[in-house]
Each structure stands twice: as C-alpha cells, then as structure tokens.
Amino acid sequence: MAGESSFDVVSKVDKQEIANALNQAQKELAQRYDFKGVGAEVDFSGEKILMKANSEERVKAVLDVLQSKLVKRGISLKSLDAGEPFASGKEYRIEAGIKEGIAQDQAKKINKIIRDEGPKGVKSQIQGDELRVSSKSRDDLQEVITLLKSSDLDVDLQFINYR
C-alpha cells in the first residue's frame, strides 16, 4: 500500500463560532426596534438552541436573525436543525439543534455516490461518523471531492487529513 493517498469526509461545526453567532443574535434582538416588547430571546443550553417570542411571526424573525449570523460566521445552515414554531403558554418557541457527524444513512448515501459516480480505483469506508476515501491517484481523490461538493446532500461536509 505504498502509493495510497486518502482523505476523511467529516461534518463538524466550530462550537466557538456558534457561540459567537448566538451572542451577535442576542445583541441584535436587544437593540432592534421591531423586537422591543415582544419577548424575543435566543437561549443556548449545551446542544439545544431555544428561540422565544410572543407570536409565530416574531419567533420566525428571531430564527431568521440567528440564521443570518450563522452564515456570516461561515457556518452552513445545513448544520442547523430547526423545528417548527409551537405554542408554549403565552409564547411561541422554536427549538433547534446543531448537527455534527455524518449519520449512518447519509454515510451510506455518500458511499453509494462515490461508488456509482466516482472514478474506478476509489475506495470508501464508513468509520463511525466519518468516511475515509482512499485511492492510488490523487487526481481521483480531487475528483471525488468535486463530486461530493456538487451533489445535493443534507449534510455540511468538510474534507480533512488529505495525504
């Protein structure tokens, strides 16, 4: 296996960038006139992001503010798993989670894309919540990266450990 090159396909999110985006969203909600007196809030507790406001439209606007801050920070919206607004007492809430790692079904889908559409000598294997793609030719690996970037998947992919 002397001339084998490989890279890993992962889906990771920078926690610090998420914290920064949340802080920016909280500041904007506190300052904007259209959010005064509507109880608009964004809270983050470990894994869940909770958005609150007194009407369904306002809570959707809070989500919109958060999404714009995430995009500015370079975090793909594919990593944000936001639910639908629901009533809780006198306020409306949206719960959102941050998706990390590649789920088993998504990994199988990516594997199938590489097998079906990728160059012939490329091998891919699922390792937990990431994929290892290897080949003798570095050009084939570049082709696989281009292929995966252009395919419409529900996960935000990064390509690391290219050697």
Beta strands, then each sheet from edge to edge (+ up, - down):
strand 1: 5-10
strand 2: 41-45
strand 3: 48-53
strand 4: 80-82
strand 5: 86-88
strand 6: 91-98
strand 7: 123-127
strand 8: 130-135
strand 9: 158-160
sheet 1: 7+ 8- 1+ 9-
sheet 2: 2+ 3- 6+ 4-
sheet 3: 2+ 3- 6+ 5-
end
